[in-house]
Amino acid sequence: QIKTGSLSRSDRVAKYNRLLVIEEELGSAATYPGKAAFNVFRD
């Protein structure tokens, strides 16, 4: 689930669609690091 903090449904849909476009543009370079993405905040 993607939480983007939008105020209305149309804003949420627009942000989600933008994320899909970015993923498509990145192609195979798009990776999901999972929990490792949050390790930068643990210092």
N, C-alpha and C positions, 0 to 999 in steps of 0.2 A: 504494500500500500504506500502510495506517495502522498505525503502531507506537505502542502505548499503554503498554508496559511492564507488562502484566498478568502475574500469576503463573499463571493457569490459563486454559484455553480458554473456559470459561463467562464469566470476567471480561472477556476480549477481546471476546467476542460482545456482552456487555451494553454495553460502552463503545462499540462500533461502532454498535449499535442506537440508543444515546443520541445519537450524532453524527447519525444519519439523522433522528431526531426533531427535533433542533435545526435541521437544514437545512430540513426541511419547515416548521417554524414560521417561519423567516426568509423563506421564499419567495424572491422575486426579489432580496431584499436580501442573500442569501447569495452571496458571490463568492469565488473562489479567486485570490489574488494571485500565485500562482506563486513564482518566485525573489524577487520584490520583498518578500515577507513576511519574508525574512531580512536585508534591508538595515538594519533597526533595530539589528542586532547589530554592524554595521560602523562604528563611530565611534572 
